[in-house]
Every structure is written in C-alpha cells, then in structure tokens.
Amino acid sequence: MRRVTEAVFPARMGTPFRWLVGSAWATNLGDGIALAAGPLLVASQTSDPLLVALAALLQRLPWLLFGLYAGVVADRIDRRALVMAVNLVRTVVLVVLVLALVTGTVNVWVVLAAMFLLGTAEVFADITTGTLLPMVVAKADLGVGNARIQAGFLTMNNLAGPAVGAFLFAAGAAWPFLVQALCLALGVVLLSRMAVPALPRPETPSHVRRDVAEGWQWTWGNAAVRTLTITIFTFNVTYGAAWSVLVLYATDTLDMGPVGFGLLTTVSAVGGLLGTATYDWLERHVSLANLMRVGLIIETFTHLGFALTTVPWVAMVIMFVFGAHAFVWGTTSRTVRMRAVPMELQGRVGSLYMVGVFGGIVAGQALGGGIAKVWGITGPFWFAFVGSAVILVLIWQQLTHIAHADEEALAAA
C-alpha cells in the first residue's frame, strides 16, 4: 500500500499536494453525479425541448459571462479561501434544492435558477483551483500533479459519477443532489487542511477592466502562451462542430442506438485512463513538443475516421485513442501554461485560456448544426478534419516554442 501511495502521491510533492488532489477528486465525484442527475431532474419537470436546452446553456453560459472576472478575483484574494467559499455556496444551493424536492415545492424555474447559480460558482472554483497547484508543487512536478488531478476528473467525473447519479436519481430525485452536496463539503474540509504560501498582494487597488487587460497583454505578449491559447480556441471550434452531432452520428450513421452512444463516451474515458497510466513515462521519454504534435495529429485524423467509417467497432477504437490523446493533451497544455505564467497572473491568464476553451466549443456547436443540416451528419466531421489539418500546418513549427514556454519566460525575466 505504501508503494502504491508513493507512486500516486510522490512524497517529494508534499502533503499540501495530497490534500489538493483529495479535494479535487471529491468535488469531481459530486460534479459527475450532477452530469446525469441534472438533465434527469430537468426532464422530470418539463418536456419542453427549449427549457431542456436552456438548462444545458445555463451551465456553460457563466464561463463566458464571468470567466475573466473570476481570473481577476483569483489573482487578488486568498485563493484557497476563495475555492472553499464558492464550494460552500454550491453546497448551500444544493441543500436548498434538496429541500424543495423533499417538500414538493420544486418547479422547472427553481431547477433552472439552481443550475445557473451552480454553474457560476463552479467557474470561480475551477479557475481558482487551477492556480493552487503551481503554488505548492515545483515546476518540474507540474506534469505529474496535473496528471493526478486529471485522473480524478476522468474516473470520478466521467466514469463513476454519472452512473452513481443515475442510480441515485432512480432511488429518489433528491438523493443525487444531497450526495453531491456532501462531496462538495468533503472537498472543502480537505482543502482546509492544505497549507498554501502567501501570495504577495498587489500594491494598487483592483480594477477589473485594468486587471483583465494586464492578463490579456501578458498572454498576447508571450508568443508561446499566445499560440497555445489560439490553438485551443481554434481546435475547440472544430471539435465542437464535430461533437455537436455525435449523438446523431452514433444512433443514425453507426446504428448503435442510445446505449451505443453512451458506450462511445465510456470508451473515450477508458482511453483517458490509459493516458493517465502512461503519462509519467511519456513525460520522461518524449519531448513536450512531440507530445503535442502527435496529439493534434490524432485529433485531426479522429475527425477523418468518423467521417469515413460506418462500422461501430472501428468508431469505438477511434474513440479510445482519442480519449487517450485528450487526457495527454489536456495535461500537457495545462502544465506548459502553468510553468510559463508568473504566479501573480495565473488566475487571469488561466481564465483567458478557459474562456477560449468554452468559447471555441460554443462557436463550434453553433457551426456544426448548420453544417449538418446542409451537408448531412458527416459534414461537421469533414469540416473538423480540414480545419484541424490547416491549423496544425500553421502552428507546427511554433509547437517547439510552446513546449518550452517556461524557459522563454525565465530567459525574458
């Protein structure tokens, strides 16, 4: 057991790292439960497709509304306290929702309001949590640290959480949200045990527009992080376009039905577990630049594979490989960014990056529906393949600079 603990949580990374990972895993389990229970609750309150779609939008919209502001707040106040506070707010909202369900006073508008409040608090929690790892882990260990946190996201949020959420909802509509509240409360308790070094307070008063501009100027002025941010935005446009019709592709083109669609997403998560198990080895033996190049090649040809195949098992193999790439890419890109960005700007630069992530997906989803309507279900996949290939050619040489962004930032300093 001690050997396993050392492999998962190396002693050199310290006790605060273990508390941080434990907290992240607990909250990810709660969020995974909500992934299944949230839509089921909305569907139990209304059959109006517009309101069902609105519920999904209200969970993504806060990223575009408050993402940049959350980055400013993360750079201005005690980060650990901020994460604890917003997760306590989420816990309170869930308790109120549970009481409404138990007393029978719930309606669709109460549910939609809860979704929006939970989504808004999650923006502040996620962005600020991303700034804590560089504060307690050495730059050389950021890859391992991000891999451990991402492993929890895969297993708790993508695999275990939704299954538990659906099971609990079948037992009673209030149960999954009560368990989610307990998971968040546990995350707060674990984080309270974590010691974090003090961050120097800015001498000038905070001004949101100026602070956002500082984060933007630093991002745009650093060639490596600028290219990384543009890359994630543009690739997420192509990804969002293709994935917007994935459920129709699975049910109609592959003829796999609803269960088959669920199987595709599960296979992707299992591929991510392979990426989790091999990331430490990959980081030691493959340059970050080549990790990113291979990953983007895999993503590009994933779209081509889906555009061409109508065979379910082939699609599942593609999805498995894509899942492994998505984990490795996400871990690598977060690590590169964290190493390069000054500690006092982690929140603002990270929030710009995350707004790019979600902004790209939303833009892609809007494009995907229109493309599919004109050119059919495989149209978005052809668009994604061609777009990704063009972007990859344009940034190929820049990936070397991206991978060594921290060295360039150090040299500039």
N, C-alpha and C positions, 0 to 999 in steps of 0.2 A: 504493500500500500504506500509506503514511504517513497518507493521508487517511482510509482505512478504519479504521486503528488509532485515530486520533483520534476518529472517530465512535463506535466501540465502547467505547474506553477513554479518555475525555477526559483530557488532561494535567492539567487543574485538579484532578482527583480523586486524583492522586498515584500513585506506584509501589506503595505497600502495597495499594491497591485492586486493582491488576492482579494482584499475587501472590495475593490472596484469591480473586478470580474464577477465576484459573487453577486454584487448588487445588480450588475448589468444582466446577468443570467436570470435573476429573479424577476426583474421587470420585463425582460423579453418573454418569459413564460406567460406573464399576465397579458402582454400585448398580443401574443399568439392566440391565447384563449379568445380575445376580443375579435380577432380576424374572422373566426367562424361565428361567434355568438352575436356580434354586432349586426351583420346582414340578416341573420335569422330573426333577431328581435324586430328589425325594421319591417321585414316581410310579414311578421305576425301582427303588425299594427296597421299595415296598408298594403294594398295590391297595386297601387298607382305606380307605374314604372318611373314617372317623373320624380316622385318622392324617394323611391328606392335609389335612383341615380343621384339625387341630391344628397343623400346620406353619405355616399362614397365621396362626392365632391367636397363635402364639409370637413372631411378628414384630411384631404390634400390641400385645400384652399389655404389653411393657416400657414403653410410653408411659404406660399407666395406673398401673403399679407404681412406676416410677422417674422419671417426668416432673418432678414437683415437686422431688424431691431433686436432680435434675440442674440445675434452675434455681438452687438454693441453692449447689451446688458452683461453678457458672459465675460467681456473684457473689462468691465467696470466694477463689478462687485464680487464678493466671495463666491467662487464657482461651486464649491461643494455645497455650501448653504443654499445656493440657487437651485441646484438639482434636487436637494431634499425638499425644498419649499414647493416646487412645482409638482413633484410626485405626491406630496401631501394634498395639494389641491386636487389632483386627479383622484386620489383616494376618496376625498370628501364628495366629489361629483358622483363617483360610483356608488357610494353609500346612499346618497340621495336618490339615485336611480333605482337602487335595490329596494329602498323603502317605498318608492312609487309603484314598483312592480308588486311588492308584497301586499300593499294596501289597495291595489286595483285602481289607483289614480293616474296611471301612466297613459299617455296617448302618443301619437306619432310626433307631435311637436315637442313634447318633453324629450323624446328619444333624439330628435334632430339637434336640439339645443345641447344635450349631453355630448353628442358626437362632436359638435363644434368646439365645445369647451375642452374636451379631452384631447382633440387634435391640436388645439392651440397650446395647451400645456405641454404636450409631447414635443412640439417644436423647440421650446425652451429647454426641455430636459435633454433631448438628443444632441442639440448643438453644444450645450454646456458640458455634457458628459464627454463629448469628443475632445474637449480641452483639458480634461483631467489627466488622461494617460501621459501626455508629454511632461506633465508636472511631477510625476512620480517614477518614471521609467527613463533610463538612459537612451540616447538616440539609437545606439546600436541594437537595443532590445525592442524598439517600437514595432518592428515587423512581427516578432513573436507575440507581443502584447496585443496588437490588433488582430492577429490570428486567433488568439484565445477568445477575445470578445466576439469576433465574427462566428466562431464555433458555437457559442451560446446562442447567437441570433439564429443560426441555421437549425440547431436541434430544438431549441425552446420555442422560437417564434414561428418557424416554418414547418417543423415536423410534429413535435409533441403538442404544442399549444392549440392549433386548430382542431385536432382530434379530441383533445380534452374539452375544448369549448363546445363542440357539437354534442358530445356525450352529456356534459353538464346541462346544456340547454334542454336536451330531451328529458332530463330529470326535473326541470323546473326553470322557467325563464330567468329567475333572479340568481340562480346558483353561479353561473359563469362570471357574472359581474361582481359577486361577493368574493369569489376566489381571486379574481383579478385585483380587487382592492387589497386583499391580503398579500398578494405577491408584491404589489407596489409598496405596501407598508414594510414588508420584509426588506425590500431594496433600500428603503430609507434607513432602516436600522443598521444594515450592513455598511452603508455609506457613512453613517455617523461614526463608525469605528475607524475610518480611514484618516490618516494624518496627511495633510497637504501643505507644502511650503507656502508661505505668504507670497502673494503676487504684489509687486510694488504698485501703489495707487497712482494714477495719473495726476500730475500737478494742476492741470487745467480742468475746469468744470466740464461735465459731459454735455455734448450737444449732438443729438442723434445724427443729423444730416452731415455734420463735420466728421463724426466718428466713422460713419459709413463710407464717406469719401476717402478717409485715410486707408481703410481696408481695401477699397477699390483701387486706389492709387498704388498701394504696395503690390497688390495682385497683378495689376497691369504692368507695373514696372519690373516685375520679376519674370523674365522670359519663360522660365521653366514652369512656374505655377500658372502663369497666364495660359500657356499652351495646354497644360493639364486641365484647366477649367473649361477652356473652349472644347477640348476633346470630349470631356464627359457630357457637356451640353449637346454637342452635335451627335455623338454616338447614341445618346438617350433619345434624340429625336427619331433616329432610325429604329432603335429598339422599341420605343413607344408605339410607332406606327405598326410594326410587325405584331407586337404583343397585344395590340388593341383588338385583333381579330383571332387571337389564339384559340379561344373557346369555340368559335365557329369553324376554325381550321380542324380542331380535334374532332368535333362532332359531325361535320359535314364532309370535309375532304378526306380525313382519315377514317371516318365512320366508327369512331371509338365510343361515342355517347358521353354522357356526363361523367360516368365513372372513369372513362379513359382520359378525360381532361384532368380530373384530379390526379390520375396516375402520372400524367406528364409532369405536373408540377412537383409531385413527390419524387420522381426520378431526378429532377433537377436538383432538389435539395440533397438527395443521396450523393449526387455528383459533387455537390459542395462539400460534403463530408470527406470525400476523397481529397479534395483540395486542402481541407483542414489538416488531414493526417500527414500530408506531404509538404506542407508549406515550409516548415523549418528546414527540411532537406533542400527544397528548391531555392530558398534564400541563400543557403550556403554554397550551392553549386552553380547557380545560374544568375547572371547579372540582372539587375532590376530592369534595365533597358530591354533585354531579350525576353524577360518575363512579360513585359507589357506588349512587346511586338507580337509574340506568339499568341497572347490572349486576344488581341484585337484581330488577328488573323482568324482565330477560332470563331469569334463573334461574327465576323464578316461572312464566313462560309457556313455558319449556322443558318443565316437567313437564306443563302442559296440552297442549302439542303432541304429546308422546309418548302421552298418554292418548287422544288423538283419532285420530292417524294410523296407518294400516297400510301406508303407501307407503314403501318403503326410501329412495328419493332424498329425500323430504321429511324423513325422520328424519335423514339424513346432513347436510342443510342445517342443521337444528336443532342437531345435534351440533357442527357447525363454528362456529356463532355462540356456542354455549355454551362451547366451548373458548376462544374469544377473550375472552369475559367472565370465565371462570375465571382466566385469566392476569392480566387487568387488575385484577380484584377482589383476587386474592392479593397482587399487587404493591402496590396502593393501601393495603390494610389493614395490611400489614407496615410500610409507610412511615409511615402515620399513628401506629401504635403506637410505632415506634422514635423518632419525633420527640417524642412526648409523655412517654415514660418516662425518669426520671433514669438516668444511666449506671450507677449502682451497683445499680439494680433491674432492669436489662434481662433478666438471666437468670431471675429469679423471676417477673416479670410475663409474660415470653415463654413460660415453661413452663406457667403457668396457661392462657394462650391456646392452646397446643398441646394440652394435656390436654383443653380444651374442643373442639378440632378433632376429635381422635380419639375422645373420649367421645361426641360427638354422632353420629359416623359409626357407632360400635358400637351405640349405642342405636337408631339408625335402621335398621340392618341387622336387628336383632332384631325390630323392629316390622314391617319390610317383608315378611319371610317369613310372619308370621301374617296380615297383611292380604291378601297374595296368595292364601293358602290359602282364605280365606273369600270374598273378592270377586274373585278372578281376577288375572291378570298385570297388568292396567292399574290395579288397585285402589291399589297403592302410589303410582302417578303422580298419581291423583286426590287421595290424601291429601297428597302433597307439594305439589300446586298450591294446595289450600285452606289448608294450614298456612302455606306461604310467603306467600300473599296476606295472611293475618291478621297475621302477624309484620311484614310490610312496612308495613301501615297503622299498626301500633302504634309503629314506630320512625321513620316518615317524617320527622317534624319533628326528631328527635334527630340525624339524619344530618349536619345542619349543624354541630352541636357536635362530633360525632365527627371530621369532616374537619378541624376547627381545634383538635384536642385539644392540639397542641403550643403554640399561642398561649395557651390557657387555663391550661396548666401553667405557662408562663412568667409569666403575669399573677399566678397564685396565689403563685409563688415570690417 
